Amino acid sequence: MNKQELTQLVTEILTQDGKTVARSTDTQPIFNGELQQNITVERPQLWSPENPKLYDFTLTNEAGDEVQSYFAVRTLETKDINGIPRLCLNGKPYFFHGLLDQGYFSDGIFTPASPEEFKNDILSMKELGFNMLRKHIKIEPQLFYYYCDIYGMAVFQDFVNNGRYSFHAGSIIHFVHQFTQCHHNGCLSAFRLWAPI
């Protein structure tokens, strides 16, 4: 049987320099271990590669348990512009200028010798004028995507096929399930466009 409880939840949203932009104290229902909280940030600054604006948030329940993380506000959609479908970031056509990133490292092959190398790669690509990386058939550690979020690098993520190609019903259902799980575990602002290959 599904069990529902109530808890008091304090939500605080801050800019990265510590200024509170929204705060809410509500009693929320917990249903099957999950709850939803809606809170509004007035006139949010939108995330983009040129302005990678992030917000920090803290959730605290009545027992004093606390969760901290971050998020960004942005939209990504396709719009018909003069009869041509265009990718639009934050409502405007946007040119994603990127390259294929296979995630190889000279001193570690699939992993860098130091986590700082993720950051150095991203910043080097930004210095060269790129605003997007297509991560090719490899899912990186979360630290890589975190650096993309904070330094403003969009990620188009290939969905990894780690087995033989098979098109019977069971394989397709399994593929769709894995695809959905990966999509929900993605980073927040660098948005990973999933490309099933």
C-alpha positions as CSV (number, residue, x, y, z in Angstrom):
1,M,0.0,0.0,0.0
2,N,1.2,3.5,-0.8
3,K,2.0,5.6,2.3
4,Q,1.7,9.3,2.4
5,E,3.3,11.5,5.1
6,L,3.7,15.3,5.6
7,T,6.9,17.2,6.3
8,Q,7.8,20.8,6.7
9,L,10.3,21.8,4.1
10,V,12.4,25.0,3.9
11,T,13.7,25.8,0.4
12,E,16.3,28.5,-0.2
13,I,17.7,29.5,-3.6
14,L,20.8,31.6,-3.8
15,T,23.0,33.2,-6.4
16,Q,26.5,31.8,-6.5
17,D,27.7,34.9,-4.6
18,G,25.4,33.9,-1.7
19,K,22.4,36.3,-2.3
20,T,19.0,34.7,-1.5
21,V,16.7,35.1,-4.5
22,A,13.8,32.9,-3.2
23,R,12.8,31.2,0.0
24,S,9.8,29.1,0.9
25,T,8.6,27.2,4.0
26,D,5.8,24.8,3.3
27,T,4.3,21.6,4.5
28,Q,4.7,19.1,1.7
29,P,3.3,15.6,1.2
30,I,5.8,12.8,0.8
31,F,4.3,10.0,-1.3
32,N,6.4,6.8,-1.7
33,G,9.5,8.6,-0.6
34,E,9.2,11.5,-3.0
35,L,8.0,15.0,-2.8
36,Q,7.5,18.0,-5.1
37,Q,8.3,21.6,-4.3
38,N,7.5,24.6,-6.6
39,I,9.3,27.9,-6.0
40,T,9.7,30.9,-8.3
41,V,12.8,32.8,-9.0
42,E,11.8,36.3,-10.2
43,R,13.6,37.4,-13.4
44,P,16.1,34.5,-13.5
45,Q,19.3,34.9,-15.3
46,L,19.3,32.2,-18.1
47,W,22.2,29.8,-18.5
48,S,24.1,29.8,-21.8
49,P,27.7,29.0,-22.8
50,E,28.4,32.8,-22.7
51,N,26.7,33.3,-19.3
52,P,26.8,30.0,-17.4
53,K,24.6,31.3,-14.5
54,L,23.9,28.7,-11.9
55,Y,21.8,28.9,-8.7
56,D,22.6,27.1,-5.5
57,F,19.7,25.6,-3.4
58,T,19.3,24.1,0.0
59,L,16.4,21.9,1.1
60,T,15.9,21.4,4.9
61,N,13.2,19.3,6.5
62,E,11.8,19.5,10.0
63,A,14.3,16.9,11.3
64,G,17.2,19.2,10.2
65,D,18.2,17.0,7.3
66,E,19.7,19.1,4.6
67,V,20.4,18.7,0.8
68,Q,22.4,21.1,-1.2
69,S,22.9,21.2,-5.0
70,Y,22.6,23.6,-7.9
71,F,20.5,24.2,-11.0
72,A,20.2,26.5,-14.0
73,V,17.3,28.1,-15.8
74,R,17.3,27.7,-19.6
75,T,15.2,26.4,-22.5
76,L,16.2,24.4,-25.5
77,E,13.7,23.9,-28.3
78,T,13.3,23.7,-32.0
79,K,11.5,26.6,-33.7
80,D,10.6,27.1,-37.4
81,I,12.6,30.2,-38.4
82,N,11.8,31.3,-42.0
83,G,10.7,27.8,-42.9
84,I,13.8,26.1,-41.4
85,P,13.8,24.2,-38.1
86,R,16.4,25.8,-35.8
87,L,17.7,24.8,-32.4
88,C,16.9,27.7,-30.0
89,L,18.5,28.3,-26.7
90,N,16.5,30.5,-24.4
91,G,14.0,31.3,-27.1
92,K,16.5,32.5,-29.7
93,P,18.3,30.6,-32.6
94,Y,21.7,29.5,-31.4
95,F,24.6,28.2,-33.3
96,F,26.3,25.3,-31.4
97,H,29.9,25.4,-32.6
98,G,31.5,22.2,-31.4
99,L,33.6,19.2,-31.9
100,L,33.6,15.5,-31.4
101,D,35.1,14.7,-28.0
102,Q,36.0,11.0,-27.7
103,G,37.4,11.4,-24.2
104,Y,40.9,10.0,-24.8
105,F,43.7,11.2,-22.6
106,S,47.4,10.7,-23.5
107,D,48.4,9.7,-20.0
108,G,45.4,7.5,-19.1
109,I,43.5,6.6,-22.3
110,F,39.9,6.6,-21.0
111,T,40.5,8.5,-17.8
112,P,42.7,11.5,-17.2
113,A,45.7,11.3,-14.8
114,S,44.0,14.1,-12.8
115,P,40.4,15.3,-12.6
116,E,41.7,18.8,-13.3
117,E,42.3,17.6,-16.9
118,F,38.6,17.5,-17.5
119,K,38.5,21.2,-16.6
120,N,41.6,22.0,-18.6
121,D,40.1,20.3,-21.7
122,I,36.8,22.2,-21.4
123,L,38.5,25.6,-20.9
124,S,40.9,24.9,-23.8
125,M,38.0,24.3,-26.1
126,K,36.3,27.5,-24.9
127,E,39.5,29.4,-25.6
128,L,39.4,28.0,-29.1
129,G,35.9,29.4,-29.6
130,F,33.9,26.2,-29.2
131,N,30.6,26.2,-27.1
132,M,29.6,22.6,-27.5
133,L,31.2,19.1,-27.2
134,R,29.6,16.0,-28.7
135,K,30.6,13.3,-26.2
136,H,31.2,10.3,-28.5
137,I,30.1,6.9,-27.3
138,K,31.3,7.5,-23.7
139,I,29.6,8.7,-20.6
140,E,32.1,10.6,-18.4
141,P,32.1,10.9,-14.6
142,Q,29.7,13.5,-13.2
143,L,32.7,15.8,-12.5
144,F,33.1,16.4,-16.3
145,Y,29.5,17.5,-16.6
146,Y,29.7,19.7,-13.5
147,Y,32.7,21.5,-15.1
148,C,30.6,21.9,-18.3
149,D,27.8,23.4,-16.2
150,I,30.0,25.9,-14.4
151,Y,32.3,26.9,-17.3
152,G,29.5,27.1,-20.0
153,M,30.0,24.1,-22.3
154,A,27.0,22.5,-24.0
155,V,27.1,18.7,-24.3
156,F,25.5,16.7,-27.0
157,Q,25.8,13.2,-25.5
158,D,25.8,10.0,-27.6
159,F,23.8,7.3,-26.0
160,V,26.1,4.4,-25.6
161,N,25.2,1.0,-27.2
162,N,27.2,-1.5,-25.2
163,G,26.1,-4.6,-27.0
164,R,25.2,-6.2,-30.3
165,Y,22.6,-4.3,-32.4
166,S,19.3,-6.2,-32.1
167,F,15.9,-5.0,-33.2
168,H,13.6,-7.5,-31.6
169,A,10.9,-6.2,-29.2
170,G,12.7,-7.1,-26.0
171,S,15.9,-5.3,-27.1
172,I,14.0,-2.2,-28.1
173,I,12.1,-2.1,-24.8
174,H,15.4,-2.5,-22.9
175,F,17.1,0.2,-25.0
176,V,14.2,2.7,-24.4
177,H,14.3,2.0,-20.6
178,Q,18.1,2.6,-20.5
179,F,17.8,5.7,-22.6
180,T,15.1,7.1,-20.3
181,Q,17.2,6.3,-17.2
182,C,20.2,8.1,-18.6
183,H,18.2,11.1,-19.7
184,H,16.9,11.5,-16.1
185,N,20.4,11.3,-14.6
186,G,21.8,14.0,-16.8
187,C,23.5,17.3,-15.8
188,L,21.4,20.3,-15.2
189,S,22.5,23.1,-17.4
190,A,24.8,21.7,-20.1
191,F,21.7,19.8,-21.1
192,R,23.1,16.8,-22.9
193,L,21.1,16.2,-26.0
194,W,21.0,12.4,-26.2
195,A,21.8,11.0,-29.6
196,P,20.9,7.3,-29.9
197,I,23.4,5.7,-32.3
